[in-house]
Amino acid sequence: MVLYDRYLALRLRYSDADLPETVAVIVTERDLLEQDGYRTLERSFEWAVEFGAERIAVYVSVLDAEVVETIRGELADVRAPRELAVRGPDDEEQADAPIVVSIGLGGKHEFATAVQSLAAEVEAGELAPEDIDETAIERELVFPVQPDLVIKTGAERLSDFMIWQSVYSELYFTDVNWRDFRRRDYLRALRDYQNRQRRFGR
């Protein structure tokens, strides 16, 4: 199996196809509560950086709002190769770091809040309606990151993940559960990405 991992890594490195500069991973609160859930997260950061990712986004889908602070506390002890910024459902400050983590901050809520902020600027006479464009909206988002590749383990659904930011992302679904997600699974996602022709909505 180690040889297979090396084979995948060599295929990736010697390919003429691009690797994703920004990688996003979607997990659930249950994934992180599983044994080694946070350790898998640490390893995924290492793999992403090893294969050229400049930015990493993690979206933690939360059903029970009471676990948000618990997860936030656990993330404070997570080893990350670069600066890490964490935001929860009540946070409005933009997360501007190489690694960003969203805990239960749904994409619909984030987008609605951005629109409300722009509407308030219009009402105050600080912004003309015709000046509202993609740049203005993205300025108000908590997570100003546009993933090239989004990886979802365990099921083929995105939950409420960054609906604005991921509109042109390449999506990769795997049946492998997060607790069993290994380096080779990450490399397979990268290989799949390299084999695609990105169209950016065209």
N, C-alpha and C positions, 0 to 999 in steps of 0.2 A: 504493500500500500504506500509506503514511503516513496518507492520508485515511481508510482503513479502520480503522486503529488509533485515530484520533481519534473516529471514529463509535462504535466499541465503548466507548471511555472515556466518551463522553457518555451512551450508553445506560445504563451502569453508574451514573454519578453522578446521573442524573435519574430513576432507577427508585425506586419506593417500597419495593422489596424490600431486605432487609438484605444487607450484605456480611459475609463471615466475619471474626470478630475474631481467630481463631487458624487459621493456615494451616500445613499440613505438606506437605513434599515428600519423596518417596522417590527416592533415586538409588543407583547401585551404585558400587563402587570403580572399575569400568571407565569409568563416566560421567565421573568426576573426572579420570581419567588421559587422557581424550580432550582434544584441543586445545580451549582456551577453556572447559574444564569448570568451573574455579573462577571464571572471569569470568562465566559464566552464573549461577553461584550468587550472586555479588555482585549481579548485575542482578535476580535473583529477590527478594533482600532489598529492593531499592529499590522494585520493583513492589508488593510486599506492603505496605510502609509507605505508599506513595503511595495505595493504595486501602484504607487504614483498618485493616490488621491490627495488633493490639496485641502479638501473640506469633507467633513463627515457629518451627517445628520441622523439622529435617532429619534423616532417617534414612538413613545410608549402609550399604547392604547389603554385607557383606564375605565373600568366600570364602577369602581368604588372610590369616590373622591377622598375618602379617609386614608387611602394608601399613598396619596400624592406626597405628603411630607415624609413618610417612611422611605419611599423610593428616593426622594431628594437627599435624604440623609445618607442612604447607602451609596449614592453616586458621589458623595463627597469623598469617599474612600476608594473610589475606582481609579486605577492607574491608567493614565491617558498619555500618549506620546506628545500631545500638544494641548494648548489651553482649551478648557472645556467650559461651556456656558449652559446652565440649566434653567428652563423656564416652565412654570406651571400654568394652570388655567386662569389664575388671577393676575398673572404678570403681564405688563404692557411694555416694559423696557426691551428694546431690540436686542436680540442675542447675536452679537458680532464676535465670533470666535471661530477658530478652525474646526472645532468639534462642538456641535450644538445638540442639546437634548430637550425634546418637548415631552412633558409628562401631562397627558390628558388635556392639552390645549388643542381642541379640534380645529380643523381647517375652516369649517363653516363659521365658527365663532370668531376666529382670527380675521377672516375676510370681512365679516359683518362689522367688527370693531374698527377695522381700517376704513371702511366706507363711512361709518359714523363720525370718525375723526375728520375726514375730508369734508363731510357735510357741515360739521361745526365750523370749519375754516371758511367755508362758503358763506355761512350765515353771519359770521363775524366780519365779512368783507376782506378776509385775508387771502382768499383764493377765488378765482373766477371759474365757474363751472366748465368752461371750455378748456381750462388748463388741467383738468383731471384726465390723466393718461396712465399708462402702465407704470411709468416711473413714479408718479405720485402715489399710486396704490402701494407699490413695493416699498416706498419710503415708510409707510405706516405699518407694514407687517412686522410681527415679532421675529419671524424667521426669514430674513432676506436671502435665502439660499435656494438655488434651482438645481435639484439633483439631475445628474446625467443618468444615473442608474438607481432604481429603487428595488430593494430586495425584501421580499415578504416570505417568511417561513411558516410552514404549518397549514396554510389555507390560501385560497385564491380570492382574497378580498383585501381592500386597502383600508377599511374602516373609514375614519374621518381624517385622513392624512393630507396635510398641506395641499388643498385642492387647487390653489392658484399656482404654487411653485412647481408642482409636478405635472403640469399640463402637457409638457413635451418630454417628460422623462421616459426612459425605457424601463419597463416593468419586468421583474423576474420573480416568478413564484416557484417555490420548491415545497415538496411534501415533507421534507425533513423538518422536524420540530427544532425549536431554538436550542433546547438542551443538548441536541445531538448534532448541531451545526458545526462542521469541521472546516479546516483550511481548504480541503479539496472541494467542499460545497461552495465556498466563496470563490475559489478559482474557476469552478464551473460557471458561476454567474458572470464572471468577467469574460470568460470565453464566449458565452452566449451573447454578451454585449458586443464583443468584437465582430461577431458574425452578422450583426444587424446593420441595416442601412438607415441611419437616422434621417427623418424627414422634417422634424420640427413643425408638424401640422400641415405641411405642403402635400 
